[in-house]
Amino acid sequence: MDSRPTFDVPRPLRIEGLGLQLREWSADDVADLVAIYDDPEIDRWTPVASPFDTEAARAYLTAAGQKGTEGHVVQLAITTDGGPPQGEILLFRSAADERDVELAYGVGTAYRGRGLATRAVRLAVDFVKGRTAVRRVVLCIEDGNGASKAVAKAAGFVLTDDEPVVREAKGRVVVLRTWSHLEGDDVAGEGRRR
């Protein structure tokens, strides 16, 4: 039995602001999910299966729905208009410290360089701080992941002196550094949830 604290969020969840709509995944998103996650950069920096095909996408969405129903993880498609997904953002209790909420994200190759990840992270921070009592909102980033470090800085995160988080992923040891959002910083401002 999983005893981690849960997220009590309204369903269906939609978070809007900063020119984005973060929405729950649907069965209609399989092809878009494959386009996002069947990518060498996603494979390099995330634990998502590779190659990522239609079967993997269906299994991923089934698991996301189950975890969401149980309240352990919130997985939202990043869109600009509520339509086709351009990426994903996840919110979950940190394995390192359950008082923290960790965010993770991925943006499809065709949509990079538009600030989607930074804006999605900013909206998610605002959502978490507005709905949960947490110590910190964190990102765990591998040292070589320069793009994610840039997103962290742009979204108001700073590198902490926490002990590195060590995880096993895809047959290798991954060492992640913790970045924490600056306290009291309302990053999204205009973010709304429905």
matplotlib code that plots the C-alpha trace (Angstrom):
import matplotlib.pyplot as plt

x = [0.0, 1.3, 1.3, 2.6, 0.5, -2.0, -3.0, -6.7, -7.3, -10.6, -11.2, -11.0, -8.0, -7.2, -4.7, -4.6, -2.3, 0.9, -0.5, -0.9, -3.5, -2.3, -4.9, -5.4, -4.4, -7.1, -7.1, -7.1, -3.6, -1.7, -0.2, 0.9, 2.4, 4.5, 5.7, 6.7, 8.4, 10.0, 12.9, 16.6, 16.7, 13.6, 15.3, 18.6, 17.1, 14.0, 13.1, 10.4, 10.7, 12.5, 11.7, 8.3, 5.7, 1.9, 1.8, 4.1, 2.0, -1.2, 0.4, 1.8, -1.6, -3.2, -0.6, -1.0, -4.8, -4.4, -1.8, -4.0, -7.0, -5.0, -3.9, -0.2, 0.8, -0.7, 0.3, -0.9, -0.5, 1.1, -1.0, -1.3, -5.1, -6.4, -5.8, -2.9, -0.2, 3.2, 4.7, 3.9, 4.4, 4.2, 3.6, 4.4, 5.6, 9.4, 11.0, 13.7, 11.4, 7.6, 7.2, 8.4, 6.5, 8.7, 8.0, 9.2, 8.5, 9.2, 8.6, 8.4, 11.2, 9.0, 7.9, 11.3, 12.6, 9.2, 9.4, 6.7, 8.6, 9.4, 5.8, 4.4, 6.7, 5.7, 2.0, 2.6, 4.5, 1.6, -0.9, 1.0, 1.6, -2.1, -3.5, -1.1, 0.9, 4.4, 7.8, 9.2, 8.6, 11.6, 13.2, 15.8, 18.2, 21.1, 24.3, 24.7, 21.2, 21.8, 18.4, 16.6, 19.0, 18.0, 14.3, 14.9, 16.6, 14.0, 11.2, 12.7, 14.5, 17.9, 20.4, 20.3, 23.0, 20.8, 22.6, 22.4, 19.5, 20.8, 18.5, 18.9, 17.4, 17.8, 20.8, 22.8, 23.2, 21.7, 22.9, 20.4, 20.9, 17.9, 16.7, 14.2, 11.7, 12.3, 9.8, 7.0, 7.5, 4.1, 5.5, 2.4, 0.4, -2.4, -2.7, -6.2, -7.5, -10.9]
y = [0.0, 3.5, 5.8, 8.9, 12.1, 12.7, 15.7, 16.6, 18.3, 19.0, 16.7, 17.3, 19.6, 22.5, 25.2, 28.3, 31.3, 32.7, 31.8, 28.1, 25.6, 22.6, 19.9, 16.2, 13.7, 11.8, 8.7, 10.9, 12.1, 8.9, 10.0, 13.4, 11.7, 9.4, 12.5, 14.1, 11.2, 9.2, 11.6, 11.1, 14.1, 12.8, 9.4, 10.9, 12.9, 11.0, 7.5, 7.2, 4.1, 4.2, 3.7, 5.2, 3.8, 3.6, 0.7, 2.5, 5.6, 3.7, 2.1, 5.4, 7.1, 4.2, 4.5, 8.3, 7.9, 5.4, 7.5, 10.6, 8.8, 7.7, 11.3, 10.5, 12.2, 15.0, 14.6, 17.4, 18.0, 21.3, 23.1, 26.7, 26.3, 23.2, 21.3, 19.1, 18.5, 20.1, 18.6, 17.4, 18.5, 16.2, 17.2, 14.6, 14.3, 14.2, 10.8, 12.6, 14.5, 14.1, 17.6, 18.8, 18.7, 17.8, 18.9, 17.2, 18.0, 17.2, 19.3, 17.9, 18.6, 20.7, 23.0, 23.7, 27.2, 28.8, 29.1, 26.3, 24.5, 27.7, 28.9, 25.5, 25.2, 28.7, 27.8, 24.5, 26.3, 28.8, 25.9, 23.9, 26.8, 27.8, 24.3, 22.4, 22.9, 22.0, 22.9, 23.5, 23.1, 21.5, 20.3, 17.5, 18.1, 16.1, 18.2, 17.9, 19.0, 22.7, 23.2, 22.2, 24.4, 27.3, 26.6, 26.3, 29.7, 31.4, 30.0, 31.4, 28.3, 28.3, 25.4, 24.1, 22.5, 19.4, 16.0, 14.9, 12.5, 9.3, 7.1, 4.1, 4.7, 2.7, 0.8, 3.7, 5.7, 9.2, 11.9, 14.8, 18.1, 19.8, 23.2, 24.9, 27.6, 30.9, 31.4, 33.9, 34.4, 34.4, 33.4, 33.0, 35.9, 35.4, 31.6, 30.3, 26.8, 25.4]
z = [0.0, -0.9, 2.1, 0.3, 0.8, -2.0, -4.1, -3.6, -7.0, -8.9, -11.9, -14.7, -13.9, -16.2, -15.2, -17.4, -17.7, -19.3, -22.7, -21.8, -20.9, -18.9, -19.1, -18.3, -20.9, -23.0, -25.1, -28.2, -27.3, -28.1, -31.4, -29.9, -26.9, -29.1, -31.0, -27.8, -26.0, -28.9, -28.9, -28.1, -25.7, -23.8, -23.6, -22.4, -19.5, -18.4, -17.2, -20.0, -22.1, -25.4, -28.1, -27.2, -29.6, -29.6, -27.2, -24.8, -25.1, -24.2, -21.2, -20.1, -20.3, -18.4, -15.7, -15.6, -15.2, -12.4, -10.5, -11.0, -9.6, -6.6, -6.1, -6.1, -9.4, -11.5, -15.1, -17.5, -21.2, -22.0, -24.7, -25.8, -26.5, -24.8, -28.0, -29.1, -26.5, -27.0, -23.8, -20.4, -16.8, -13.7, -10.1, -7.3, -3.8, -3.7, -3.0, -1.1, 1.2, 1.2, 2.5, -1.0, -4.3, -7.2, -10.8, -14.0, -17.6, -21.2, -24.3, -27.8, -30.3, -32.6, -29.7, -28.0, -27.8, -27.2, -23.4, -22.9, -20.2, -18.2, -18.4, -17.5, -14.5, -13.4, -13.6, -11.7, -8.9, -8.5, -8.5, -5.9, -3.6, -3.9, -3.2, -0.9, 2.3, 1.2, 2.4, -1.1, -4.8, -6.3, -9.6, -9.6, -12.5, -13.8, -13.9, -17.7, -18.5, -19.4, -20.9, -17.7, -15.6, -17.8, -17.2, -13.5, -13.4, -15.6, -13.4, -10.2, -8.8, -7.2, -6.7, -3.1, -1.1, -0.5, -0.9, -4.5, -5.3, -6.7, -8.9, -11.1, -14.5, -17.7, -16.4, -15.2, -12.0, -12.3, -10.0, -9.7, -8.0, -6.2, -7.3, -5.0, -5.9, -4.1, -1.3, -1.6, -5.3, -7.1, -10.5, -12.6, -11.3, -13.9, -13.5, -13.1, -12.4, -13.4]

ax = plt.figure().add_subplot(projection="3d")
ax.plot(x, y, z, "-o")
ax.set_aspect("equal")
plt.show()
